[in-house]
Amino acid sequence: MNDLTQLLAKNRAWAAEMTSTDPDFFQRLAHQQNPEYLWIGCSDSRVPATQLVGLLPGEMFVHRNVANVVVHTDLNCLSVLHYAVAVLRVRHIIVCGHYGCGGVQAALQNDRVGLIDNWLRHVQDVRNDHATLLAACSTTAERLRLLCALNVLDQVKHVCETTAVQDAWERGQILTVHGLIYDIADGLLSDLGMSISNTPSLHEQYFQALARLGK
Ligand code: CO
């Protein structure tokens, strides 16, 4: 018996259900995708991007990695960004963090796990850049929640600084970059108040969002 028997059966049931409500659904999607959103989120199994915003296949382009980090030299993330912006012409990029992120927690506590420590070094940079804000938290739980949110703000900034986004804005393409955070305890998303549509508004919105988190 194949260990994936159950998954394959669930897949057949899902495909049949989709086709029963919309007989041409898969044939239409096979010809092209036309998503309006790019989602950059954490790989955590409890944060299923498309599902938690109620979107269907074809409606959201997705990139996920541990702790939703956007690194200026990460070819994987940059390629996704470039394709989504220049070819698919998405209108919105969502950077979504989540409370209770294991990657952020490991970065906060200097945990030694292995190879991934090098990746999480980027989250430690976020931690170090906002050391004063984090030191003002009275509990460890509060500090972790704050770092999860701060990490989103910094990654939104990184997205805005990529050539893919800079070039899009320069050619007049309508594109907004947002920062959201998801609570795995209640399934709800919150907007962190950064919605950037051009370079001049980036720094002002970044500092305003930071100030809100610091309250
Ligand atoms: Co996570």
Boltz pocket constraint, residues with backbone or C-beta under 6 A from the ligand:
constraints:
  - pocket:
      binder: B
      contacts: [[A, 42], [A, 43], [A, 44], [A, 66], [A, 67], [A, 68], [A, 98], [A, 100], [A, 101], [A, 102], [A, 103], [A, 104]]
      max_distance: 6.0
